[in-house]
């Protein structure tokens, strides 16, 4: 998990069960990464609303920005069991959102290995 903090501006990451909200691991500032239950509830709500709007397919990512921070939720598929969410908090001044999100997506496979 600590390697996920190598992306510039990433201040905290958490790996969360998308259904139960159970947090499997945290690196960096846990408050910046967000709480497991809150991440799972947000993802479920967004999936529900997208379905109501006619969207098809699986949730890929959710990005929330504020004046100082970015919060990124990435859906992580795994061979068996409930899907996972990778939650990452980023310092907006130091992070390149696109590069950091891509880097996190590329590295999440290492976490599951």
N, C-alpha and C positions, 0 to 999 in steps of 0.2 A: 504494500500500500504506500509506503514512504516514497517509492519511485514516482508515484503519480504527482508528488509535490515538485518534481523537477521542472514542470512547465512554468514559465515566468508568470508571476501573479497569482498562482494557485496557492491558497492559504490553508485549505483544509479539504479533506475528502472523506467520504463514508460510503461503504458498500451496504446496501439495505435490501431486505426482502420486499419485493414490490407488493405482496399481498398482505403480509402480517406486520410489516414495519420493523421487524427485528433487524438490528444493526449487527452485521457480521464483523466489521472492522472499521477503524478510523485512523487517519493519519493527519498530522497537523492540528490546526485549531478546530476542535469538534463543533464549536458553536458556528463557525463559518460554514461548515459542511451541511448543517441543518440536521434536525432530528429525524430519526427513522420513521416514526409514525406519521409525522407531518408530510414527509416526502411521499409515502405510500398513499396517504389520503389525497394529496394534491394530484398525483398521477392518476389515481382511480377516477377522480372527479373530471379531469381533463379527458380521459378516455371515454367516459360516459357522455360528456357533452359533445365530443367529436362524433361519437356514434349517433347521437340524436340529430346532429347536423348533416348526417349522411356520409361522413368520412369512413373509409374502409382501410383495413390494415392495422398494423401494430404501432403503438406510440414509439417514436424514435428518440426525441429529446424535448426538453422544456427549458427555455432560457428566460430568466427574469433579471431585469437590470434595475439598478437604482443609481443615484448620483455617485455613490462610492463603491458599489459592489455589483458583481454578476453572480447569480446563482444558477448552476447548470444541473439538470437531472438527465442522465443518459440511461436509456433502457439497455439492459444487458441480458441477452439470451443465454441460456445454458442448456446442456443436453437433457437434464432431468430436474424436476422440481419447479418451484415457483420462479418466475422471472426475477431478476435483480434490478436495482437502480443504483447507479453511481452518482452520488451527490457531491458537487464540488463548489466551494466558495472561492471567489476570485476578487482580488483587489483591482478595481476598474482602471486605476492609473497605471498599473504595471502589467496587466494582462492584455494580450491580443486575443480577443474572444474566439475568433475563428481558429487560430492556431492552437490555442489551449484546448478547445473542445475536440479538435481533431487528434491532438496528442493524447488526450485522455481516452478517447475511443480506441485508438491504436494500442494503448498500453493496458487497457482493462483485461485483455486476454491473458496477460501475464499474471494478473491477480488471481484468475480462476485456475491457472495451471498448477 
